[in-house]
Amino acid sequence: MTEEKATHLGDGAYAIYDGYGIWLRANDHRERECTGQVYLEPATLKALDIFLGQCYNLKPRERRETE
């Protein structure tokens, strides 16, 4: 994983795609400097997408159109 792949999402959150899943890191994108990290596999990302749709009352197609 390289630091160049890190995307700052805002509020101290960074995302890094490793070719399969996404690492979410808090406060710093460098592994040794971050204060917490979570790995999201594709099935977990899909569950998160469904959850977001429920939070905002959006159907899957509407979510894609608003991005």
N, CA, C and O of each residue as an XYZ file, in Angstrom:
268
protein
N       0.848     -1.178      0.000
C       0.000      0.000      0.000
C       0.896      1.244      0.000
O       1.842      1.335      0.782
N       0.595      2.180     -0.867
C       1.407      3.389     -0.904
C       0.570      4.577     -0.475
O      -0.655      4.583     -0.603
N       1.252      5.570      0.031
C       0.566      6.770      0.505
C      -0.104      7.526     -0.638
O      -1.081      8.239     -0.409
N       0.400      7.385     -1.863
C      -0.174      8.098     -3.001
C      -1.607      7.652     -3.291
O      -2.384      8.412     -3.871
N      -1.959      6.450     -2.899
C      -3.295      5.933     -3.154
C      -4.326      6.457     -2.163
O      -5.526      6.281     -2.374
N      -3.885      7.090     -1.103
C      -4.803      7.561     -0.068
C      -5.631      8.738     -0.568
O      -5.111      9.662     -1.193
N      -6.927      8.687     -0.281
C      -7.830      9.778     -0.624
C      -8.397     10.348      0.666
O      -8.987      9.623      1.468
N      -8.219     11.641      0.861
C      -8.762     12.295      2.043
C     -10.257     12.486      1.844
O     -10.680     13.125      0.880
N     -11.055     11.940      2.744
C     -12.511     12.035      2.644
C     -13.072     13.220      3.410
O     -14.228     13.595      3.213
N     -12.273     13.806      4.274
C     -12.716     14.892      5.133
C     -12.805     14.430      6.574
O     -12.868     13.230      6.844
N     -12.810     15.378      7.501
C     -12.946     15.083      8.931
C     -11.924     14.074      9.436
O     -12.233     13.284     10.327
N     -10.722     14.084      8.890
C      -9.673     13.185      9.350
C      -9.812     11.753      8.867
O      -9.143     10.863      9.392
N     -10.665     11.509      7.878
C     -10.856     10.153      7.349
C     -10.164     10.022      5.993
O     -10.242     10.912      5.147
N      -9.487      8.890      5.810
C      -8.781      8.603      4.569
C      -9.206      7.238      4.060
O      -9.466      6.336      4.856
N      -9.282      7.070      2.741
C      -9.627      5.793      2.133
C      -8.485      5.357      1.220
O      -7.903      6.164      0.495
N      -8.178      4.057      1.274
C      -7.133      3.486      0.438
C      -7.680      2.211     -0.186
O      -8.063      1.283      0.526
N      -7.717      2.161     -1.510
C      -8.173      0.972     -2.233
C      -6.967      0.104     -2.543
O      -5.983      0.590     -3.100
N      -7.028     -1.179     -2.188
C      -5.888     -2.071     -2.388
C      -6.080     -3.067     -3.528
O      -5.311     -4.017     -3.667
N      -7.108     -2.845     -4.339
C      -7.378     -3.743     -5.443
C      -8.488     -4.739     -5.133
O      -8.988     -5.406     -6.039
N      -8.877     -4.847     -3.874
C      -9.956     -5.747     -3.468
C     -10.952     -5.046     -2.557
O     -12.153     -5.038     -2.828
N     -10.459     -4.470     -1.500
C     -11.305     -3.784     -0.530
C     -10.765     -2.394     -0.257
O      -9.847     -1.918     -0.925
N     -11.352     -1.760      0.734
C     -10.965     -0.386      1.065
C     -10.576     -0.308      2.536
O     -11.300     -0.771      3.416
N      -9.419      0.288      2.777
C      -9.002      0.605      4.140
C      -9.529      1.990      4.474
O      -9.357      2.922      3.687
N     -10.159      2.138      5.615
C     -10.522      3.455      6.143
C      -9.592      3.728      7.311
O      -9.472      2.910      8.223
N      -8.947      4.860      7.280
C      -8.004      5.212      8.345
C      -8.383      6.554      8.947
O      -8.904      7.440      8.269
N      -8.111      6.679     10.230
C      -8.469      7.899     10.947
C      -7.238      8.739     11.261
O      -6.210      8.225     11.703
N      -7.363     10.031     11.026
C      -6.407     11.072     11.386
C      -5.127     11.131     10.564
O      -4.488     12.181     10.521
N      -4.729     10.041      9.910
C      -3.545     10.043      9.056
C      -3.631      8.843      8.134
O      -4.092      7.779      8.547
N      -3.196      8.996      6.896
C      -3.287      7.898      5.947
C      -2.140      6.900      6.072
O      -2.221      5.798      5.528
N      -1.080      7.264      6.775
C       0.053      6.346      6.933
C      -0.258      5.347      8.043
O      -0.700      5.723      9.129
N      -0.023      4.078      7.754
C      -0.400      2.999      8.668
C       0.143      3.201     10.077
O      -0.575      2.965     11.049
N       1.354      3.619     10.204
C       1.966      3.771     11.536
C       1.501      5.028     12.271
O       1.651      5.132     13.488
N       0.939      5.971     11.532
C       0.526      7.231     12.127
C      -0.973      7.321     12.397
O      -1.410      8.188     13.154
N      -1.767      6.437     11.790
C      -3.217      6.540     11.958
C      -3.621      6.082     13.356
O      -2.923      5.283     13.980
N      -4.743      6.589     13.838
C      -5.214      6.236     15.179
C      -6.238      5.115     15.151
O      -6.652      4.633     16.205
N      -6.647      4.696     13.980
C      -7.586      3.585     13.853
C      -7.786      3.251     12.392
O      -7.680      4.119     11.526
N      -8.077      1.981     12.118
C      -8.330      1.592     10.741
C      -9.326      0.448     10.689
O      -9.422     -0.372     11.602
N     -10.066      0.420      9.584
C     -11.077     -0.603      9.340
C     -10.907     -1.057      7.898
O     -10.671     -0.241      7.008
N     -11.029     -2.375      7.667
C     -10.946     -2.906      6.315
C     -12.336     -3.306      5.852
O     -13.010     -4.091      6.519
N     -12.772     -2.772      4.714
C     -14.083     -3.060      4.160
C     -13.944     -3.909      2.908
O     -13.446     -3.443      1.883
N     -14.389     -5.165      2.997
C     -14.395     -6.057      1.837
C     -15.618     -5.737      0.984
O     -16.518     -5.041      1.453
N     -15.677     -6.231     -0.266
C     -16.809     -5.920     -1.144
C     -18.185     -6.186     -0.526
O     -19.091     -5.372     -0.699
N     -18.364     -7.283      0.177
C     -19.670     -7.572      0.795
C     -20.017     -6.536      1.857
O     -21.180     -6.163      2.014
N     -19.011     -6.078      2.580
C     -19.239     -5.058      3.607
C     -19.561     -3.715      2.959
O     -20.403     -2.970      3.460
N     -18.892     -3.402      1.845
C     -19.193     -2.163      1.120
C     -20.621     -2.170      0.598
O     -21.306     -1.148      0.632
N     -21.069     -3.328      0.113
C     -22.445     -3.436     -0.365
C     -23.427     -3.207      0.787
O     -24.435     -2.518      0.623
N     -23.129     -3.786      1.951
C     -23.983     -3.590      3.126
C     -24.000     -2.116      3.537
O     -25.043     -1.594      3.929
N     -22.857     -1.450      3.449
C     -22.789     -0.027      3.769
C     -23.612      0.784      2.778
O     -24.295      1.730      3.172
N     -23.556      0.428      1.502
C     -24.340      1.105      0.474
C     -25.840      0.964      0.764
O     -26.589      1.933      0.645
N     -26.270     -0.227      1.141
C     -27.676     -0.448      1.493
C     -28.056      0.385      2.711
O     -29.122      0.998      2.745
N     -27.185      0.402      3.701
C     -27.429      1.190      4.910
C     -27.578      2.676      4.591
O     -28.484      3.334      5.103
N     -26.696      3.200      3.751
C     -26.793      4.611      3.356
C     -28.099      4.895      2.640
O     -28.722      5.934      2.859
N     -28.513      3.971      1.785
C     -29.785      4.131      1.089
C     -30.947      4.204      2.061
O     -31.878      4.986      1.868
N     -30.893      3.393      3.104
C     -31.948      3.415      4.117
C     -31.923      4.725      4.908
O     -32.971      5.275      5.245
N     -30.741      5.207      5.192
C     -30.613      6.463      5.950
C     -31.189      7.648      5.182
O     -31.808      8.536      5.769
N     -30.982      7.657      3.874
C     -31.402      8.792      3.055
C     -32.619      8.493      2.193
O     -32.970      9.279      1.313
N     -33.263      7.355      2.445
C     -34.466      6.968      1.698
C     -34.236      6.958      0.185
O     -35.070      7.453     -0.573
N     -33.127      6.404     -0.244
C     -32.804      6.357     -1.667
C     -32.814      4.919     -2.162
O     -32.407      4.004     -1.446
N     -33.277      4.729     -3.378
C     -33.184      3.438     -4.035
C     -31.794      3.345     -4.666
O     -31.176      4.380     -4.915
N     -31.279      2.135     -4.934
C     -29.922      2.016     -5.494
C     -29.686      2.886     -6.716
O     -28.641      3.530     -6.807
N     -30.620      2.930     -7.659
C     -30.434      3.753     -8.867
C     -30.345      5.227     -8.514
O     -29.529      5.942     -9.095
N     -31.157      5.702     -7.582
C     -31.122      7.115     -7.186
C     -29.786      7.472     -6.557
O     -29.294      8.583     -6.758
N     -29.193      6.570     -5.808
C     -27.892      6.847     -5.185
C     -26.839      7.070     -6.258
O     -26.024      7.985     -6.138
N     -26.840      6.266     -7.289
C     -25.838      6.422     -8.342
C     -26.045      7.729     -9.106
O     -25.071      8.370     -9.501
N     -27.287      8.127     -9.317
C     -27.569      9.339    -10.084
C     -27.225     10.605     -9.321
O     -26.981     11.641     -9.940
N     -27.197     10.551     -7.980
C     -26.919     11.753     -7.207
C     -25.438     11.954     -6.943
O     -25.047     12.987     -6.400
N     -24.606     10.992     -7.316
C     -23.164     11.113     -7.059
C     -22.487     11.993     -8.070
O     -21.276     12.198     -7.997
